[in-house]
Amino acid sequence: MTVRDDGPRTRPLTPQQAGVYFHWRLDPLSPYYSYQGSLELDGPLDVARLGRAWQLLLAENPLLLARFAETDEADGREVVHRYPHWEVPLPASARDVGAEEFRTVAAEEAARPFDLLTEPALRTGLFRLPGGQHRLLVTMHELLLDGWGATVLFQRLAELYEQRPDAPDPERATRYDRYLDHLTERLAGEEVAEAGEYWLRRLAGDLPALGIAQKQRPAAPTYRGEITEAVLDEQLSRQLHATALAASATAFVPLLAAYALALSYYGDADEVVVGAPMAGRERPETADVPAFTLAMLPLRLDIDPAATLTEFTAQVRETVYDAYAADEYPFGWTLRRLPAASRSSSATPVFQTMLNMLPYPARATTASDVRFRFVELDTGYTKYDCALYVQPHGPGRLLLQYAYQQELLDAPAARNVLESTLIALRALTDPRRAEHTTVRSLDLLPGDDHR
């Protein structure tokens, strides 16, 4: 591996990165913080031209070549990243593989952990499938990019392939530094400090642990995951959006309400905490920066058995909106300020499940007769006990994917959680039922009568 010698910049990690780094340090051999995608390249690809575009892309995004290091400071140990440091060129030629072999290689790469202190946090491979289609396999540590950032990055790669500039764009080459400056200034503001006090109040006391696991939590989990899924048809999707509109909310609110009811049902709990990722892309300074800006909001929900479904949805809406108003305070900072008991569980601290329905920018474009399409790959690992992912699935439909750790749930139990979420969603989005049905009286047991 070649090391650059052109004087890298050294900056502290962002709070989002620091949180991920902390968990990686606890279990550095775990692969569950690997992020992997395949850039589908369909058409008459010029591999050498792609390689030149890739080098320009790295020059414009030096974060991708960062080396991470721990330094001793007067007030404790600090983690920094120095960039650019490594060189990560594309292979000079594509490796011929079949579709099954490509999936095997991708799985092997996803299972290889990153040593952030001694090697690049980015690996690549270029493959040619039968029929001539090419695939650029990119595996990286989550510290570098989130899904939004990766999508923006590969859109830019297509532009560079099309335009063939002689040099990188200097404005883009310093964009990450400006983002760090902006973030540092913003986090020092009074509003962020007030948001921190909100989270301490909201997460005070004993936090409920997710109680849906069938099996004892292993001392050394593998984080191997499986997925079960369902599609919301056009009618239920319309009802979902109508319910959200009537509640002056987004579709996230009734989906969260339904998911929380299912978790409460199987965990026999009157309170649940669900993590909600925020893209952190609302401001112009962050909208198109290839970086890890994802922030997690721990949404603590009280399940009142006497509340009607309409009342419960309204309660969830208020919880979500209060959390959105305090979303700039980093979750990692909150975690450090919570009592040790909230952070010492063998499971992930504060929450063990999440609901993710983040939208991404368009993922496909055409450059010089080559279609570039970025596709996230399932690495086969999940860092939480379970998680519900929601995304568009054709006109007027939504795809629900429920990911779960194999060591905690079996397939039938996981399917039941998803089915009960759908039962709750149908009830929540039926105005007459929602007005007259209480949480206590709602039957969430999956069965033919609910389908």
C-alpha positions in Angstrom: 0.0 0.0 0.0 1.4 3.4 -1.0 1.3 6.3 1.4 1.0 9.9 0.1 3.6 12.4 1.2 1.9 15.7 0.3 1.1 16.9 3.8 -2.3 15.8 4.9 -4.6 17.9 7.0 -5.3 16.8 10.6 -8.7 17.4 12.0 -10.7 15.9 15.0 -13.5 13.5 14.1 -17.0 14.9 13.9 -19.3 13.9 16.7 -21.1 11.5 14.4 -17.8 9.9 13.4 -16.6 9.8 17.0 -19.7 7.8 18.0 -19.0 5.2 15.3 -15.3 5.1 16.2 -16.1 4.5 19.8 -18.2 1.4 19.1 -15.7 0.1 16.5 -12.9 0.4 19.2 -15.0 -1.8 21.5 -15.2 -4.6 18.9 -12.6 -3.8 16.2 -12.9 -7.3 14.6 -16.6 -6.8 13.9 -17.7 -6.1 10.3 -21.0 -4.6 11.1 -19.9 -1.0 10.4 -18.9 -1.9 6.9 -20.8 -0.1 4.2 -20.9 -1.7 0.8 -22.3 -0.8 -2.6 -22.1 -1.9 -6.2 -21.8 0.7 -9.0 -23.5 -0.9 -12.0 -21.8 0.2 -15.2 -23.8 -1.0 -18.2 -22.5 0.0 -21.6 -19.2 0.3 -23.5 -17.0 1.1 -20.5 -13.5 2.4 -20.9 -11.7 1.0 -17.9 -8.7 3.4 -18.2 -11.0 6.4 -18.4 -12.9 5.2 -15.4 -9.6 4.9 -13.5 -8.6 8.5 -14.3 -12.1 9.7 -13.2 -11.7 7.8 -10.0 -8.3 9.5 -9.2 -9.9 12.9 -9.8 -12.8 11.9 -7.5 -10.4 11.0 -4.7 -8.5 14.3 -5.2 -11.8 16.1 -4.8 -12.8 14.0 -1.7 -9.6 13.6 0.4 -11.7 12.2 3.3 -11.8 8.9 1.4 -8.1 8.6 1.8 -8.0 9.4 5.5 -5.9 7.6 8.1 -7.3 7.6 11.7 -5.1 8.1 14.7 -5.4 8.5 18.5 -3.5 11.3 20.1 -3.0 12.2 23.8 -4.2 15.7 24.7 -4.2 17.5 28.0 -7.9 16.8 28.5 -7.8 13.2 27.4 -7.3 11.1 24.3 -8.5 12.5 21.0 -9.2 10.7 17.7 -8.2 12.6 14.6 -8.3 11.8 10.9 -5.4 12.8 8.6 -6.3 13.3 4.9 -5.3 12.6 2.2 -3.0 9.9 3.4 -3.5 6.6 1.5 -3.7 5.9 -2.2 -6.5 3.6 -3.3 -6.4 3.2 -7.1 -8.8 1.2 -9.1 -7.6 -2.1 -10.6 -6.1 -1.6 -14.1 -8.4 -4.3 -15.5 -11.7 -5.9 -14.7 -11.8 -9.4 -13.3 -14.2 -11.8 -15.1 -16.7 -13.4 -12.8 -20.2 -14.9 -12.9 -23.1 -13.4 -11.0 -22.8 -15.9 -8.2 -19.0 -15.5 -7.8 -19.5 -11.7 -7.6 -22.0 -12.2 -4.8 -19.5 -14.4 -3.0 -16.7 -11.9 -3.4 -18.9 -9.1 -2.1 -19.8 -11.2 0.9 -16.2 -12.0 1.6 -15.2 -8.3 1.4 -18.1 -7.3 3.7 -16.9 -9.8 6.3 -13.4 -8.4 6.4 -13.1 -5.9 9.2 -11.2 -2.6 8.8 -8.2 -1.7 11.0 -8.8 2.0 11.0 -5.4 2.7 12.5 -3.2 0.9 10.0 -5.0 0.7 6.7 -7.4 2.6 4.4 -11.0 2.6 5.3 -11.9 2.0 1.6 -11.5 -1.1 -0.7 -12.4 -1.4 -4.3 -12.7 -4.1 -6.9 -13.7 -4.0 -10.6 -15.5 -6.9 -12.2 -17.0 -7.9 -15.6 -20.0 -10.1 -15.7 -21.2 -12.3 -18.5 -22.6 -10.1 -21.2 -20.1 -7.4 -20.6 -21.7 -5.5 -17.8 -19.2 -4.1 -15.3 -19.5 -3.7 -11.5 -17.4 -1.5 -9.3 -17.5 -3.0 -5.8 -16.9 -0.5 -3.1 -16.5 -1.5 0.6 -15.8 1.1 3.2 -16.0 1.8 6.9 -19.1 3.8 7.8 -16.9 6.5 9.2 -16.3 7.7 5.7 -19.8 7.9 4.1 -23.4 7.3 4.7 -25.9 6.2 2.0 -26.7 9.7 0.9 -23.0 10.7 0.7 -22.2 7.5 -1.4 -25.0 8.3 -3.8 -23.7 11.9 -4.3 -20.2 10.6 -4.7 -20.9 8.2 -7.5 -23.1 10.7 -9.3 -19.9 12.9 -9.4 -17.9 9.9 -10.7 -20.2 9.7 -13.6 -19.8 13.5 -14.3 -16.0 13.1 -14.2 -16.1 10.1 -16.6 -18.3 12.2 -19.0 -16.4 15.5 -18.8 -12.8 14.2 -18.6 -11.4 17.4 -16.9 -7.6 17.8 -16.7 -7.6 18.5 -12.9 -9.9 18.1 -9.9 -12.3 21.0 -9.0 -10.4 23.0 -6.3 -13.7 24.1 -4.8 -14.8 20.5 -4.3 -11.3 19.5 -2.9 -11.8 21.9 0.1 -15.5 21.3 0.6 -15.0 18.8 3.4 -12.8 21.2 5.3 -15.5 23.9 5.0 -18.1 21.5 6.2 -16.0 20.7 9.3 -15.5 24.4 10.0 -19.3 25.0 9.6 -20.1 22.1 11.9 -17.7 23.2 14.6 -19.2 26.7 14.6 -22.8 25.5 14.7 -22.2 23.0 17.5 -20.9 25.8 19.7 -24.2 27.7 19.5 -26.7 28.2 22.4 -29.5 26.4 20.5 -27.4 23.2 20.4 -26.7 23.5 24.2 -30.4 23.8 24.8 -31.1 20.8 22.7 -28.7 18.8 24.8 -30.7 19.6 27.9 -33.9 18.4 26.1 -32.3 15.0 25.5 -31.1 14.7 29.1 -34.7 15.3 30.3 -36.2 13.0 27.7 -33.9 10.1 28.5 -33.8 10.5 32.3 -34.5 7.5 34.5 -34.4 3.8 33.6 -34.5 3.3 29.9 -36.5 0.3 28.6 -34.6 -2.4 26.9 -36.1 -4.0 23.8 -37.7 -7.2 25.0 -38.6 -9.1 21.9 -35.6 -11.5 21.7 -36.4 -15.2 21.9 -32.9 -16.3 22.7 -30.3 -15.3 25.2 -28.0 -12.6 24.0 -24.6 -14.1 23.3 -21.5 -12.8 25.0 -19.7 -12.4 21.7 -22.4 -11.7 19.0 -21.7 -12.2 15.3 -24.3 -9.6 14.2 -25.4 -11.9 11.4 -28.7 -10.7 10.1 -31.6 -11.8 8.0 -34.4 -9.9 6.3 -38.1 -10.5 5.9 -40.2 -8.0 3.9 -43.7 -7.0 2.8 -45.1 -4.5 0.2 -47.7 -1.9 1.1 -50.2 -1.9 -1.8 -51.4 1.3 -3.3 -54.6 1.4 -1.2 -52.8 1.1 2.2 -50.1 3.5 1.0 -52.8 6.1 0.2 -54.4 5.6 3.6 -51.0 6.0 5.2 -50.3 9.3 3.5 -53.9 10.5 4.2 -53.5 9.7 7.9 -50.2 11.6 8.0 -51.8 14.6 6.3 -54.8 14.6 8.7 -52.3 14.5 11.6 -50.2 17.3 10.1 -47.3 14.9 10.0 -45.2 12.9 7.5 -45.7 9.2 6.8 -43.0 8.5 9.3 -45.3 9.2 12.2 -48.0 6.6 11.6 -45.3 4.1 10.5 -43.5 4.7 13.8 -46.7 4.4 15.8 -47.5 1.1 14.2 -44.0 -0.3 14.7 -44.0 0.9 18.3 -47.2 -0.9 19.0 -45.9 -4.2 17.5 -42.7 -3.9 19.6 -44.7 -3.2 22.7 -47.0 -6.2 22.0 -44.1 -8.7 21.7 -42.0 -7.1 24.4 -44.9 -6.8 26.8 -43.7 -3.2 27.5 -45.5 0.1 28.1 -42.5 2.1 26.8 -40.2 1.6 23.8 -37.2 3.6 22.4 -36.7 3.5 18.7 -33.8 5.1 16.9 -34.5 7.3 13.9 -31.7 8.3 11.6 -31.6 11.9 10.3 -29.8 12.6 7.1 -28.3 15.8 8.3 -28.6 17.2 4.7 -31.1 20.0 5.3 -28.6 22.9 5.2 -26.9 24.0 2.0 -23.5 23.4 3.6 -24.2 19.7 3.9 -26.6 18.9 1.1 -24.0 17.5 -1.4 -21.0 16.8 0.8 -19.8 13.2 0.4 -19.4 12.5 4.2 -20.9 10.7 7.1 -23.5 13.2 8.4 -26.1 10.7 9.6 -27.5 11.5 13.1 -29.6 9.3 15.3 -32.5 10.4 17.3 -33.6 8.2 20.2 -37.4 8.4 20.2 -38.8 7.4 23.6 -42.5 6.5 23.3 -45.0 5.8 26.1 -47.6 3.2 25.2 -50.9 4.2 27.0 -53.3 1.2 26.9 -56.3 3.5 27.3 -55.4 5.8 24.5 -57.3 5.5 21.2 -55.1 4.9 18.1 -55.8 8.4 17.0 -54.6 9.8 20.3 -51.5 7.6 20.3 -50.6 8.8 16.8 -50.9 12.4 17.9 -48.7 11.6 20.9 -46.1 10.0 18.6 -46.3 13.1 16.3 -45.5 15.4 19.3 -42.5 13.2 20.3 -41.1 13.2 16.8 -41.5 16.9 16.3 -39.9 17.7 19.7 -37.0 15.4 18.7 -36.6 17.1 15.3 -36.4 20.5 17.0 -33.4 19.1 19.0 -31.8 17.1 16.3 -28.5 19.1 16.0 -27.3 17.9 19.4 -25.1 14.8 18.6 -26.3 11.5 20.0 -22.7 10.6 21.1 -22.6 13.7 23.3 -25.9 12.7 24.9 -24.6 9.2 25.5 -21.5 10.4 27.3 -23.8 12.5 29.7 -26.1 9.6 30.6 -25.6 7.5 33.7 -23.3 4.6 33.2 -26.1 2.1 33.6 -27.6 3.5 30.3 -24.4 2.7 28.5 -23.2 -0.6 30.0 -25.6 -3.0 28.3 -24.2 -5.8 26.1 -26.7 -4.5 23.5 -26.5 -1.2 21.8 -27.0 1.6 24.3 -30.3 3.5 24.7 -32.1 1.8 21.8 -31.8 -1.6 20.2 -34.0 -1.0 17.1 -34.6 1.7 14.6 -37.0 2.8 11.9 -35.3 4.1 8.7 -37.2 5.7 5.8 -34.6 8.2 4.6 -34.9 9.2 1.0 -31.8 9.3 -1.2 -31.1 11.4 -4.3 -31.5 9.8 -7.7 -29.1 6.9 -8.1 -28.9 6.4 -11.9 -27.4 8.5 -14.7 -25.8 8.0 -18.1 -22.3 9.2 -19.1 -20.9 8.6 -22.6 -23.3 5.8 -23.3 -22.5 4.1 -20.0 -25.3 3.8 -17.4 -24.1 4.5 -13.9 -26.4 3.1 -11.2 -25.4 2.8 -7.5 -26.9 0.0 -5.5 -26.4 -0.5 -1.8 -25.6 -4.1 -1.0 -26.9 -6.1 2.0 -23.7 -7.0 4.0 -25.5 -9.7 5.9 -24.9 -7.9 9.2 -27.1 -5.8 11.4 -25.8 -3.7 14.4 -29.2 -3.5 16.1 -31.4 -6.3 17.4 -33.8 -5.4 14.7 -34.6 -2.6 12.3 -37.4 -1.6 10.0 -36.5 0.0 6.6 -39.1 1.6 4.5 -38.6 2.8 0.9 -40.5 3.4 -2.3 -41.3 0.3 -4.4 -42.8 1.3 -7.7 -45.6 3.8 -8.2 -47.7 4.3 -5.1 -46.2 1.4 -3.1 -43.8 1.1 -0.2 -41.4 -1.8 0.6 -41.0 -2.7 4.3 -37.9 -4.7 5.2 -37.5 -6.0 8.7 -33.8 -6.9 9.5 -33.0 -8.9 12.6 -30.1 -10.6 14.3 -30.3 -14.4 13.8 -28.9 -15.0 17.3 -31.9 -13.2 18.9 -34.9 -14.0 16.7 -35.9 -16.9 14.4 -37.6 -16.3 11.0 -41.2 -17.0 12.1 -40.9 -14.6 15.1 -39.4 -11.9 12.9 -42.2 -12.4 10.4 -44.8 -12.0 13.2 -43.3 -8.6 14.2 -43.6 -7.4 10.6 -47.1 -8.8 10.3 -48.2 -7.2 13.5 -46.8 -3.9 12.4 -49.0 -4.1 9.3 -52.0 -5.0 11.4 -51.4 -1.9 13.5 -50.9 0.2 10.4 -54.2 -0.8 8.9 -56.0 0.0 12.1 -54.2 3.4 12.5 -55.0 4.4 9.0 -58.7 3.6 9.1 -60.2 6.8 10.6 -63.3 5.1 12.1 -61.3 2.3 13.7 -58.6 4.6 14.9 -61.1 6.9 16.6 -62.8 4.1 18.5 -60.1 1.5 19.1 -57.9 1.7 22.1 -54.3 0.4 22.3 -55.5 -2.2 24.8 -58.3 -3.6 22.6 -56.2 -3.8 19.4 -55.6 -7.4 18.5 -52.1 -7.6 17.0 -51.8 -11.4 16.8 -51.1 -12.3 13.1 -53.8 -14.5 11.5 -55.9 -14.8 8.4 -58.5 -12.4 9.7 -56.1 -9.6 9.6 -54.7 -10.1 6.1 
